Amino acid sequence: MSTAGKTSSFVLFEVAGAEYALASDLVRHMEMIEHVTPVPNAPPFVEGIVFSRGQVVPAVNLRLRFGVETKPHDLRTRLIVVSHAGRTVGLIVDSARQFLQIPQDAIQPPPDALVGPAANYLQGIALLGDRMAFVVDIERLLNHESSNTPGMGD
């Protein structure tokens, strides 16, 4: 089956200076992050819960999930609320840049040499002219089990 000419819509966001792409059909909405309420005994990458558009949503800090040093939230920090497999989760990112159509043939599998926590959550790398974006695998991001991520695979 040819993927020539087919495009998909993605939301581009940034975490620790790297650009990531998330399929836009997973995104319910994006907003500035205000108050995060900590939750006792949550996995380390779950910053807490937020109240977003009438719903209580767990807030996953992608800096922590990707094994990168955290930084205080600022005016560029965004909460990307996603829905997948009946779950709604907020992803805390450094900034959310734009929606973009990416041709399917511009997305390549991640190289085997790519290592580190973030590499576990990638389904590919999108070539965007003179730059690249890591395409996030939302299922792995939300369900990947490891010794430091109790509870996410339930």
N, C-alpha and C positions, 0 to 999 in steps of 0.2 A: 504494500500500500504506500503510495507516494504522499509525502508531506509537503511537497512543493506548493507554494502559494497559500497554504493554510496558516492562519495567524490565530493567536490566543491573546486575550487581554490580561495584563498583569499590573499589580501595584508595585512600584519600586520604592524601597525604603533602605535606610542606612543603619548599620550597627558597627560601631568601632572603626569607622572609615571604610568599610566594605559595603558594596551595594548588593542588595538582595531583591529578588522578584518573587511575588506570591500571586498565584492565580486569582484574578479579581472576582471570579464567581464564588470564592470562599469568603470574601470580605463583605460583612454586613454594613459596617461604617467605620470611619476614622474620626478621632477627636483629640483635642488637647487633653493631656492627662492632668487631673487635679489631685484629688486625695486618694491615696491607696491605704486601705486598712490592713495592717499585718494580720496574718492568721497563724496561730500557734501550731507547731508540728507540721507545717506545710513543707513540701520539698524545697530545697534551697533556692531554686530558680523561680519559685512562685513568690512574687513580691507581696502578694496579698489579694484582696478583693476590691473591686471598684463598683460604683453604682453608675451604670451607663444606660441611658434611655429607658429607665424604669426596670432595669434588670440588674441583679447582682452577678458579677462576672469575675472569675479568677483572672488575675493579671500575671502573666508570665513575662519576666524580664529577659529579653533575648540576649542581653550582654551576659547574664549569669548562665543562661542555657547554653550559650556558645563558649563558655569558659573564658570570658573577657572581663577585665576589671570594670566594676560599675562606676558610674558617675552620677552626680545629682541631676535630677530632671531639670530641663530648662524650657524656654518658650518653643523650641523646635521639637522637643520630645512628643511623640504621638502614641496613642493607644489605637491599635488596629484590631477591631473586634471581628473575629472569624467564627464561622460555623462549619463544623465537619463531623460527620457520623453522629449527629444528634447532640453534639457538645458545642457550647459557645464559650470562647476563651478570648481574653484580651491580650494582645502581644505588645509589650512596651518596647518601642524602637527609638533610636536617636532622632530620626526624622523620617517623614514619608514624603517622597518627592513628587511622584506623578503616576498617572495611569498610562500604560504604553502597550501598543499592539506589538507582539514579538512573533516573527515567523517561526513555525515549528522547526524548520530546517536550520535556524540560527541557534538552536539549543542542542548542546552536545553533552554526552555523559560526563560526569566528573572524572578526572584522571585518578588512577589508583594511588598515585603518589600524594594526593590530597589527604592530609591527616589532621587530627585535632577534633575537639568536640563539635564544632560547626559542620565539619565534613560528614558527620553521621546523619545530618538532616537535609542533605542536598539530593535533588533528583537530576540536576544538570547545571550547565553553565551556559548562559545566554550571551552571545556575541552581539554587542550593540554598537556597531561602528568602531570607534576607537576605545571603547570601554567594555567591561564585562560585568555581568550580574549573576550571582549565585541563585539558582532557582530552588526555592524551598519545597521540600516534601512535607506537607502539613501533617500527614498521617504519622510519619516518623517523628516529627517535632513534638506532636502531642502524645504519642504512645510509646516512644522509644524507652526501653527499660534498661537501666544500668544501676549499679550499686548506689549511686547518689541520687537516684530519681524515684524514690518510692511513691506509689500512689498514682502516677500518671498512666500506667498501663492497665488500670483497673477497668 
